[in-house]
Amino acid sequence: MKKKIFFLLLICSNILFAEDCDEYSPIKYNNSVKLYIEKEFMGFRIVDTSNYVDNWCEYYENGLVPYYQEGDFNGDSIIDYAVMIYSENIFRIIILHNKGGDKFSHHIVTEENAEGENYYRDNLELDIGFGISPPDEYYNIKMDSFFTVKTNSLDIYKLEEPIELYYWTNNKYILHSYDDLKESLE
């Protein structure tokens, strides 16, 4: 089998952004997602582009929305949601597993305390985001082994650099650092 340098493939949302980061098309959240977040995460709001560094759109091409994605993360063939939310000094990336109708279960992928890092209540100046990668086979350099991700995975970015890969297997999320993932089989 032929090895190649790992290139991250993103499944992008269908939202298109203009060249100027201030000129973007607002996304339409699933209303059930918004209501669930309001109920389960009191005091938190969904991040939007005004919470990002000024040039955020230069790092997210092809209409990628770095704070809200839809995909099947747990392999049950039902659309799930990845959402970045924040309160006064904390932001979280959560995945909502769709249980049908207006019912969800959630998993907190990451939580960061933004206090003391030049984050402000209404202007977080975020430089972190996420995207979705399709099922694929990855090579873990530290473990010297390949593993297969059978569902969509969530890729966490610091500006344009992928830093972490989260994927669902055996009823839980597994984290891999991109420092450990450098090659993929073709």
Backbone as CSV, one residue per row, in Angstrom:
resi,resn,N_x,N_y,N_z,CA_x,CA_y,CA_z,C_x,C_y,C_z
1,MET,0.837,-1.186,0.000,0.000,0.000,0.000,0.876,1.240,0.000
2,LYS,0.382,2.225,-0.646,1.139,3.455,-0.815,0.845,4.428,0.324
3,LYS,1.910,4.957,0.934,1.751,5.944,2.007,1.780,7.342,1.416
4,LYS,1.116,8.231,2.058,1.151,9.631,1.648,1.079,10.511,2.883
5,ILE,1.481,11.743,2.738,1.359,12.702,3.830,-0.127,12.897,4.085
6,PHE,-0.478,12.945,5.327,-1.889,13.072,5.687,-2.406,14.461,5.349
7,PHE,-3.422,14.485,4.538,-4.121,15.735,4.232,-5.509,15.653,4.818
8,LEU,-5.878,16.646,5.568,-7.172,16.684,6.228,-8.241,17.050,5.222
9,LEU,-9.247,16.185,5.088,-10.370,16.466,4.206,-11.513,16.969,5.055
10,LEU,-12.062,18.077,4.695,-13.155,18.659,5.455,-14.451,18.538,4.685
11,ILE,-15.501,18.157,5.376,-16.830,18.273,4.812,-17.335,19.624,5.273
12,CYS,-17.505,20.525,4.352,-17.844,21.903,4.705,-19.348,22.112,4.658
13,SER,-19.803,23.048,5.450,-21.216,23.403,5.413,-21.510,24.130,4.117
14,ASN,-22.766,24.328,3.836,-23.133,24.986,2.593,-23.260,26.498,2.750
15,ILE,-22.710,27.046,3.808,-22.745,28.484,4.023,-21.553,29.115,3.302
16,LEU,-21.790,30.133,2.520,-20.711,30.792,1.796,-20.419,32.141,2.433
17,PHE,-19.138,32.430,2.604,-18.717,33.677,3.205,-18.070,34.564,2.159
18,ALA,-18.243,35.845,2.313,-17.605,36.807,1.417,-16.135,36.929,1.800
19,GLU,-15.349,37.603,0.931,-13.932,37.794,1.192,-13.694,38.539,2.501
20,ASP,-14.479,39.568,2.787,-14.357,40.341,4.006,-14.999,39.544,5.144
21,CYS,-14.272,39.337,6.218,-14.775,38.529,7.330,-16.045,39.101,7.944
22,ASP,-16.265,40.406,7.818,-17.467,41.016,8.382,-18.710,40.747,7.531
23,GLU,-18.494,40.369,6.280,-19.622,40.142,5.369,-19.854,38.636,5.225
24,TYR,-20.635,38.094,6.104,-20.925,36.669,6.041,-22.428,36.453,6.097
25,SER,-22.842,35.321,5.596,-24.253,34.957,5.666,-24.509,34.314,7.013
26,PRO,-25.410,34.869,7.815,-25.691,34.248,9.116,-26.202,32.823,8.926
27,ILE,-25.769,31.925,9.777,-26.222,30.546,9.649,-27.538,30.376,10.384
28,LYS,-28.293,29.404,9.956,-29.557,29.082,10.603,-29.340,27.834,11.435
29,TYR,-29.396,27.999,12.751,-29.247,26.871,13.646,-30.531,26.060,13.659
30,ASN,-30.392,24.778,13.893,-31.560,23.956,14.158,-32.165,24.500,15.451
31,ASN,-33.426,24.863,15.437,-34.066,25.484,16.596,-34.023,24.569,17.821
32,SER,-34.144,23.261,17.623,-34.068,22.324,18.744,-32.711,22.375,19.430
33,VAL,-31.662,22.587,18.635,-30.305,22.713,19.187,-30.230,23.949,20.075
34,LYS,-30.723,25.053,19.570,-30.692,26.307,20.339,-31.468,26.165,21.654
35,LEU,-32.657,25.575,21.599,-33.467,25.390,22.811,-32.792,24.446,23.800
36,TYR,-32.164,23.388,23.304,-31.458,22.446,24.183,-30.302,23.149,24.896
37,ILE,-29.538,23.943,24.165,-28.402,24.651,24.771,-28.893,25.636,25.822
38,GLU,-29.966,26.367,25.521,-30.519,27.316,26.493,-30.964,26.610,27.774
39,LYS,-31.514,25.407,27.647,-32.007,24.658,28.808,-30.872,23.982,29.583
40,GLU,-29.968,23.319,28.893,-28.930,22.515,29.538,-27.674,23.293,29.905
41,PHE,-27.434,24.410,29.251,-26.221,25.203,29.489,-26.636,26.642,29.798
42,MET,-27.279,26.805,30.942,-27.785,28.121,31.348,-26.640,29.138,31.356
43,GLY,-26.883,30.299,30.772,-25.879,31.357,30.739,-24.906,31.260,29.578
44,PHE,-25.003,30.213,28.764,-24.130,30.055,27.600,-24.869,30.485,26.343
45,ARG,-24.092,30.960,25.360,-24.620,31.313,24.049,-23.794,30.607,22.980
46,ILE,-24.400,30.452,21.815,-23.661,29.903,20.681,-22.734,30.984,20.151
47,VAL,-21.487,30.639,19.927,-20.492,31.551,19.362,-20.934,31.937,17.957
48,ASP,-20.564,33.136,17.526,-20.750,33.496,16.122,-19.485,34.192,15.630
49,THR,-19.473,34.602,14.380,-18.244,35.141,13.798,-17.752,36.414,14.472
50,SER,-18.634,37.148,15.138,-18.186,38.361,15.839,-17.285,38.022,17.023
51,ASN,-17.261,36.780,17.447,-16.424,36.348,18.569,-15.019,35.918,18.137
52,TYR,-14.727,36.010,16.841,-13.446,35.541,16.314,-12.482,36.689,16.078
53,VAL,-11.205,36.342,15.946,-10.199,37.327,15.573,-10.609,37.946,14.241
54,ASP,-10.141,39.161,13.982,-10.590,39.908,12.808,-10.421,39.163,11.489
55,ASN,-9.343,38.440,11.313,-9.072,37.791,10.033,-9.419,36.298,10.033
56,TRP,-10.358,35.882,10.858,-10.693,34.465,11.005,-11.023,33.795,9.677
57,CYS,-11.711,34.485,8.775,-12.177,33.834,7.545,-11.034,33.476,6.604
58,GLU,-9.863,34.076,6.779,-8.714,33.726,5.954,-8.249,32.292,6.212
59,TYR,-8.612,31.734,7.364,-8.158,30.405,7.738,-9.194,29.325,7.509
60,TYR,-10.408,29.706,7.161,-11.492,28.746,6.979,-12.069,28.917,5.587
61,GLU,-11.568,28.126,4.664,-11.968,28.245,3.277,-13.222,27.433,2.984
62,ASN,-13.740,27.639,1.799,-14.863,26.859,1.271,-16.101,26.900,2.146
63,GLY,-16.335,28.008,2.808,-17.565,28.150,3.575,-17.579,27.445,4.910
64,LEU,-16.457,26.997,5.401,-16.417,26.327,6.692,-16.870,27.266,7.797
65,VAL,-17.778,26.811,8.612,-18.227,27.561,9.775,-17.491,26.976,10.968
66,PRO,-16.620,27.718,11.611,-15.748,27.135,12.637,-16.384,26.924,13.998
67,TYR,-17.691,27.103,14.135,-18.326,26.988,15.447,-19.634,26.203,15.427
68,TYR,-20.052,25.694,14.261,-21.310,24.937,14.165,-21.240,24.009,12.958
69,GLN,-21.353,22.707,13.190,-21.325,21.723,12.112,-22.381,20.661,12.360
70,GLU,-22.874,20.105,11.279,-23.832,19.011,11.351,-23.221,17.792,10.682
71,GLY,-23.376,16.625,11.297,-22.870,15.376,10.739,-23.219,14.225,11.654
72,ASP,-23.048,13.027,11.181,-23.305,11.841,11.998,-22.012,11.464,12.722
73,PHE,-21.906,11.860,13.973,-20.674,11.618,14.734,-20.640,10.271,15.441
74,ASN,-21.796,9.651,15.672,-21.812,8.391,16.427,-22.268,7.194,15.606
75,GLY,-22.421,7.345,14.305,-22.696,6.213,13.432,-24.104,5.661,13.470
76,ASP,-25.072,6.432,13.956,-26.451,5.928,14.018,-27.301,6.413,12.844
77,SER,-26.674,7.052,11.865,-27.331,7.570,10.661,-28.321,8.695,10.938
78,ILE,-28.179,9.372,12.064,-28.999,10.534,12.411,-28.053,11.726,12.544
79,ILE,-28.455,12.870,12.000,-27.614,14.070,12.047,-27.429,14.540,13.492
80,ASP,-26.156,14.703,13.881,-25.768,15.240,15.176,-25.210,16.644,14.949
81,TYR,-24.915,17.351,16.040,-24.480,18.741,15.931,-23.256,18.983,16.804
82,ALA,-22.265,19.649,16.234,-21.109,20.125,16.997,-21.273,21.640,17.097
83,VAL,-21.166,22.160,18.312,-21.445,23.574,18.553,-20.431,24.127,19.548
84,MET,-19.957,25.337,19.284,-19.120,26.026,20.260,-20.013,27.023,20.996
85,ILE,-19.961,26.975,22.319,-20.760,27.866,23.147,-19.840,28.593,24.128
86,TYR,-20.330,29.689,24.698,-19.514,30.408,25.682,-20.392,31.114,26.703
87,SER,-19.768,31.360,27.854,-20.347,32.217,28.883,-19.331,33.326,29.112
88,GLU,-19.346,33.952,30.260,-18.468,35.102,30.489,-16.994,34.818,30.235
89,ASN,-16.451,33.742,30.766,-15.026,33.482,30.568,-14.722,32.019,30.257
90,ILE,-15.711,31.284,29.814,-15.525,29.869,29.481,-16.122,29.608,28.114
91,PHE,-15.391,28.881,27.276,-16.019,28.407,26.058,-15.872,26.892,25.989
92,ARG,-16.867,26.262,25.380,-16.915,24.813,25.276,-17.230,24.419,23.843
93,ILE,-16.675,23.308,23.425,-17.112,22.659,22.197,-17.882,21.435,22.642
94,ILE,-19.129,21.343,22.190,-19.983,20.227,22.583,-20.498,19.519,21.333
95,ILE,-20.779,18.251,21.491,-21.443,17.481,20.443,-22.777,17.036,21.008
96,LEU,-23.832,17.335,20.254,-25.176,16.920,20.632,-25.553,15.719,19.778
97,HIS,-25.727,14.572,20.428,-26.202,13.381,19.720,-27.716,13.458,19.634
98,ASN,-28.213,13.419,18.426,-29.638,13.532,18.159,-30.328,12.216,18.509
99,LYS,-31.289,12.291,19.416,-32.048,11.107,19.838,-33.422,11.066,19.163
100,GLY,-33.663,11.986,18.241,-34.942,12.058,17.552,-35.815,13.143,18.135
101,GLY,-36.560,13.816,17.261,-37.408,14.914,17.727,-36.562,16.026,18.304
102,ASP,-36.906,16.443,19.504,-36.173,17.515,20.187,-35.293,16.977,21.306
103,LYS,-34.933,15.702,21.249,-34.164,15.074,22.320,-32.715,14.874,21.896
104,PHE,-31.817,15.208,22.834,-30.387,15.086,22.589,-29.694,14.548,23.830
105,SER,-28.529,13.981,23.640,-27.577,13.794,24.736,-26.354,14.603,24.311
106,HIS,-25.554,15.049,25.261,-24.412,15.874,24.876,-23.112,15.341,25.463
107,HIS,-22.048,15.701,24.775,-20.683,15.378,25.193,-19.876,16.657,25.093
108,ILE,-19.201,17.008,26.173,-18.321,18.177,26.143,-16.979,17.705,25.614
109,VAL,-16.625,18.183,24.427,-15.376,17.778,23.783,-14.206,18.498,24.427
110,THR,-14.355,19.793,24.616,-13.301,20.565,25.252,-13.924,21.758,25.967
111,GLU,-13.265,22.175,27.028,-13.701,23.353,27.773,-12.464,24.147,28.115
112,GLU,-12.497,25.425,27.823,-11.358,26.289,28.092,-11.785,27.448,28.971
113,ASN,-10.963,27.753,29.951,-11.182,28.944,30.755,-10.445,30.073,30.061
114,ALA,-11.191,31.051,29.594,-10.600,32.143,28.821,-10.130,33.297,29.685
115,GLU,-10.287,33.198,30.982,-9.915,34.301,31.869,-8.426,34.588,31.770
116,GLY,-8.089,35.877,31.645,-6.691,36.278,31.624,-6.002,36.085,30.296
117,GLU,-6.747,35.738,29.234,-6.121,35.523,27.934,-6.654,36.500,26.890
118,ASN,-6.962,37.715,27.301,-7.471,38.751,26.414,-8.795,38.397,25.761
119,TYR,-9.608,37.593,26.424,-10.951,37.324,25.940,-11.895,38.280,26.655
120,TYR,-12.863,38.757,25.959,-13.807,39.702,26.520,-15.204,39.129,26.398
121,ARG,-16.092,39.577,27.251,-17.432,39.001,27.328,-18.122,38.897,25.971
122,ASP,-18.140,39.950,25.190,-18.819,39.903,23.900,-17.863,39.838,22.717
123,ASN,-16.579,39.925,22.964,-15.603,39.826,21.884,-14.492,38.889,22.334
124,LEU,-14.716,37.620,22.152,-13.769,36.619,22.642,-12.458,36.607,21.872
125,GLU,-12.482,37.106,20.625,-11.318,37.055,19.748,-10.778,35.638,19.642
126,LEU,-11.672,34.702,19.372,-11.308,33.293,19.269,-10.429,33.017,18.064
127,ASP,-9.500,32.088,18.214,-8.694,31.608,17.096,-8.758,30.086,17.031
128,ILE,-9.797,29.519,17.646,-9.997,28.080,17.652,-11.331,27.787,16.971
129,GLY,-11.377,26.703,16.266,-12.600,26.309,15.580,-12.568,24.824,15.305
130,PHE,-13.503,24.348,14.510,-13.527,22.929,14.190,-14.147,22.673,12.838
131,GLY,-13.898,21.499,12.326,-14.455,21.030,11.069,-14.724,19.543,11.185
132,ILE,-15.278,18.982,10.136,-15.619,17.563,10.120,-14.758,16.856,9.088
133,SER,-14.263,15.673,9.442,-13.579,14.806,8.490,-14.394,13.533,8.323
134,PRO,-14.417,13.005,7.119,-15.164,11.764,6.879,-14.419,10.564,7.457
135,PRO,-15.070,9.406,7.518,-14.378,8.188,7.970,-13.102,7.986,7.157
136,ASP,-12.058,7.507,7.832,-10.764,7.336,7.166,-9.882,6.429,8.019
137,GLU,-8.733,6.072,7.468,-7.733,5.315,8.203,-6.575,6.265,8.508
138,TYR,-6.083,6.221,9.744,-5.028,7.113,10.205,-3.852,6.299,10.732
139,TYR,-2.702,6.924,10.695,-1.490,6.308,11.235,-1.046,7.102,12.450
140,ASN,-0.892,6.413,13.579,-0.417,7.039,14.802,1.078,6.763,14.919
141,ILE,1.872,7.821,14.769,3.333,7.681,14.780,3.835,7.148,16.119
142,LYS,3.329,7.692,17.235,3.823,7.263,18.552,3.530,5.801,18.830
143,MET,2.366,5.332,18.396,1.989,3.942,18.654,2.409,3.021,17.509
144,ASP,2.924,3.597,16.412,3.346,2.856,15.234,2.258,1.879,14.771
145,SER,1.059,2.423,14.639,-0.049,1.568,14.197,-1.112,2.393,13.483
146,PHE,-1.885,1.700,12.674,-2.991,2.319,11.966,-4.274,2.086,12.754
147,PHE,-5.215,3.010,12.611,-6.539,2.805,13.176,-7.562,3.391,12.213
148,THR,-8.763,2.858,12.250,-9.823,3.285,11.351,-10.891,4.031,12.124
149,VAL,-11.267,5.183,11.606,-12.371,5.958,12.153,-13.566,5.665,11.259
150,LYS,-14.627,5.083,11.832,-15.775,4.619,11.056,-16.892,5.645,10.940
151,THR,-16.788,6.755,11.663,-17.812,7.805,11.614,-17.147,9.131,11.258
152,ASN,-17.952,10.161,11.071,-17.382,11.493,10.917,-16.629,11.827,12.196
153,SER,-15.527,12.519,12.057,-14.765,12.941,13.228,-14.770,14.459,13.298
154,LEU,-14.471,14.961,14.466,-14.411,16.398,14.689,-12.952,16.793,14.815
155,ASP,-12.529,17.723,13.980,-11.154,18.212,13.987,-11.127,19.592,14.613
156,ILE,-10.325,19.739,15.666,-10.191,21.021,16.351,-8.995,21.753,15.743
157,TYR,-9.186,23.040,15.421,-8.166,23.861,14.784,-7.770,25.033,15.660
158,LYS,-6.517,25.401,15.569,-6.009,26.680,16.087,-5.617,27.445,14.830
159,LEU,-6.450,28.419,14.460,-6.367,29.063,13.147,-6.372,27.959,12.088
160,GLU,-5.391,27.881,11.210,-5.447,26.878,10.149,-4.831,25.534,10.525
161,GLU,-4.226,25.421,11.678,-3.532,24.200,12.079,-4.451,23.231,12.809
162,PRO,-4.623,22.013,12.286,-5.387,21.027,13.053,-4.584,20.618,14.288
163,ILE,-5.235,20.572,15.448,-4.504,20.222,16.666,-5.023,18.939,17.317
164,GLU,-6.324,18.637,17.166,-6.874,17.438,17.800,-7.934,16.813,16.911
165,LEU,-8.045,15.499,17.004,-9.055,14.726,16.296,-9.886,13.979,17.329
166,TYR,-11.203,14.174,17.309,-12.115,13.457,18.199,-12.993,12.563,17.350
167,TYR,-13.111,11.298,17.746,-13.995,10.402,17.023,-14.664,9.437,17.989
168,TRP,-15.806,8.928,17.575,-16.657,8.067,18.391,-16.353,6.606,18.102
169,THR,-16.079,5.836,19.139,-15.909,4.396,18.999,-16.208,3.753,20.346
170,ASN,-16.849,2.609,20.314,-17.196,1.878,21.540,-17.924,2.762,22.560
171,ASN,-18.866,3.562,22.081,-19.720,4.413,22.918,-18.987,5.498,23.704
172,LYS,-17.868,5.970,23.166,-17.157,7.084,23.802,-16.318,7.804,22.754
173,TYR,-15.909,9.024,23.090,-15.034,9.789,22.205,-13.584,9.508,22.550
174,ILE,-12.785,9.384,21.502,-11.347,9.176,21.616,-10.670,10.425,21.066
175,LEU,-9.608,10.853,21.714,-8.849,12.031,21.294,-7.477,11.592,20.792
176,HIS,-7.071,12.160,19.678,-5.702,12.015,19.180,-5.183,13.403,18.860
177,SER,-3.957,13.662,19.238,-3.289,14.902,18.875,-2.793,14.769,17.436
178,TYR,-2.911,15.834,16.645,-2.397,15.780,15.280,-0.880,15.704,15.240
179,ASP,-0.201,15.982,16.349,1.243,15.773,16.391,1.563,14.288,16.224
180,ASP,0.618,13.430,16.600,0.808,11.984,16.516,0.311,11.401,15.195
181,LEU,-0.465,12.174,14.436,-1.084,11.663,13.204,-0.480,12.368,12.008
182,LYS,0.376,11.661,11.284,1.033,12.304,10.161,0.805,11.607,8.831
183,GLU,0.414,10.362,8.828,0.288,9.645,7.569,-1.035,8.908,7.497
184,SER,-1.473,8.662,6.293,-2.699,7.918,6.070,-2.457,6.992,4.885
185,LEU,-3.118,5.859,4.859,-3.013,4.951,3.729,-3.949,5.383,2.628
186,GLU,-3.542,5.161,1.405,-4.430,5.438,0.277,-5.082,4.161,-0.165
